[in-house]
Amino acid sequence: MNKVVAGAEEAIKDIPSGATLMLGGFGLCGIPENCISAIVKKGINNLTCISNNAGVDDFGIGLMLQGRQVKKMIASYVGENAEFERQLLSGELEVDLIPQGTLATRCMAAGYGMPAVFLLAGIGTEVAEGKEVRNFNGKDYLLEEAFDADFAIVKAWKGDTMGNLIFKGTARNFSPMMAMAGKITIAEVEHLVPAGELDPNYIHVPGIYVHRIFEGKNYEKRIENRTVRKRM
């Protein structure tokens, strides 16, 4: 099976409007920039996006929000995005805010083929409204369903032509679980190498989970800086 595609446009060509997408990344790192740009260019809409965060106004998922392509956002952290805030407050965007650990575990459950998991997080809060609570050994646990994503889109540091992936640093946080969880997984990588070149001991996602892979280009690699006072 040839998993290598020419680029982002080919990789995302069959993603339809109304699809549910998992998008890797953590803050500003590990963003599948090429695929997001291709999705923006394609103009599909009515998308449900599952991601740790919603990007910033002019980067990452923020670009999709600008184009009104996202119907629903499922995320843990949504700060630093004025357009996201505007759409949320105006009722244009559906939003599910869930604990970060719950997000990761629901991704993992999908990858493992588990329909649901019982978690402590959210018990006694708004997160638990309308969900099953079950007691185990004297403690209440909340039933959380595994995600059901049509496509998972991730960016890795290095990958081979068989789809094996290696992530670097914080970009590893959510992307491996998402890569396992999508019905179709698309990986863009900074460096694409021949099969057999990667050390098996350092592979984070086996190629069996990846359906399409390509070497990306022109990555911005933004760095988040916080200024707490003016320089003297």
N, C-alpha and C positions, 0 to 999 in steps of 0.2 A: 504493500500500500504506500503510495507516494503522498506524504503529508506536506511537502514543501509547496507553497504557493508563491506567486510572483510578488505579492504585496498586499497591503491592507484592503484595497478595493476588491480584490479577488477573495480575500479571506472572509469579508463580511457581506458578500454579494447576495446571499440568500436570506439575510436577516430581514424579516418583514415588519411592517408596522404592527404594533400590538404585542411584540415579543417581550419576554422577560429575560433580562440580561444580568449576569454577574460581572462586575468590573473590578479588577484587582487594583491594588494601590493602598498606600497608607500616608495620609497627609498629601504631600506633593511628590512623594517618591513612588516608583513602581507603577506609574500611570501608563496604561496602554495608549499612548498619545496618537500613534499612527491610526489605530483602529477607530478611536473616537473621532479623529478628523475625517475619516472615510464615512462614518455614520452621519456626521453633520452634513457632509457633502451630498450624501445619498438622499437626505431629507425625510427619512422614515420618522414616524411619530407614534404617539400613544404607547410609549415604552414604559415598562416597569423596570427600574434599575435597582439592583442590590449592590451596595458598596459601603465600605466603612465610612466614607464621607462623600460629600456632594461636590467636591472640587472647589475652586474659587471662581470668581466672576468670568475670567477670561482664560481659563485653563481647565483641562480635564472635563468632568461631567458638567461643569459650569457652562461650557460651550453648547452642550445639548440643551441645557435649561434656557439659554439665551434664544435658541431656535424653537422653543416650545415643543420639544420632541419628547419630553418626559411627562408621562401621566402620573406616575407614582414613584416615590423615592423611599426605599427601605435602607436605613442607615443608622449609624451610632452617633456620628459627629457631623454637624451641619453648620458650624460657625464659619465666619470669614467669606460668606457668599451673600451679597446684598440682593441679588436677583432671586436666589432661593427664598430668602426671607420675604421678599415682596410677593412671590407667587404663593407661598404658604399662607400669608396673612390675608391675601385677596381670595383665597379659596380656589385658585387655579391649579394647585398641585396637591395631590394626596401624599401624606407623609406617615410612615411608620418609624418611630424612633424606638430602637431596642438596645438593650445593654450590649456592650462590645463583645463580651464573652459569649453571650447568647447568639449574636450574629455569627461568630466563628464556629460555634458548636452546631448551629443549624446548617451551615455550609458543610461541616465535617459529616454530619448525619446523612446529608444527601449523597456525599461521596461514598459513604460506607453502605448505602442502600437501606438505611434505617428510616422508617416513615416519621418517627418522632423521638423526642428525648424528654426526660423529666429533669428540670433544673431548679435550683434554689433561687436564682436571680429573678426578681420581679414579684415574689410573694408579698402580698399585702400592699401592693402599689397599683397604679393605673395599668401597668403592664399586664396584670393578671386578669383584667376585666374580660369576661366572656370565655375564659379558658378553663380547662379542666385542672383541678387541684387534687392531688392524691397524697396520702400520708404513707411514708415509709419509715419504720423504726422511730416513730414519734415526731418526725419532721414532715412538713408540707412541702411538696414539690409541684412545680408548674409544668404542664405539658406544653411543649413547643414543637411545632411541626417542622420537618425538614423543608428546606427551600426546594422549589420546583422551577429550575431555570432552563430555558431553551438553549441559551448560549452562555458560556463562561469565556471572558476575554481577559487575558493576563499579559503582563510584560515581564520577561526574565532577563537576567544579565547574559546568560549563555544557554544555547540549546543546540541539539544535533538534529540531523535530518530524520531521525526516528521519533523526535518529539520529546526526548529527555530534556529536563530543564534544571537549571541552577539559578537560584535567586541570590541577590547580594544585599546584605544588611537588612534594614527595616522593610524593604520591599517584599520580604519573605512572609510578613505577618499574616495576610489573608489570602494571598494568591495561590499557595499550594492547595489549600482546602477548596478554593473556588475552582481550580483547574480539575480537581477530582469530581466536582459536583455537577458541572454542566452537561447537558445532553450532547452538545457539541462544544468542544473546547478549542479556542483559538489562542495561539501564543505568538506574540511578537518578541523578538530577542535582539539584544544589541550585537551579539556575535553568534552566527550560525556556522557550526562546524560539522565535518563528516561524522557519520555514525561510528562509534568506537573510540572517538577521541576524548570523550569525557570520562573521568575517573568514576566508576560506579559508586564508590564510597561517598561521593560528594553530590550525587544527584538528589534533588529535593522532590521532583515529580517524575515518575516513570513515564515513558513515552506512551504506554497503553492508554493513558487518560487524555492524550492530546491528539486532536484530529487534523489540525492545520497549523503550520508554523511558517514564519518568514522572518527575514532579517529587516528590522526597521531602520529608519534613518532620521536625521535632523532632530534628535531628541533635545529638548530644552534643558532637562535635568534641573528644574528649579530648586532653589534652597530657600526655606522659610527662615526669615530673620525677624526677631522681635526687638524693637527699640524701646527701652524703658526710660531713658532720659536723653536729653540732648547732649551731644559731645561738647566738651568745653574747649 
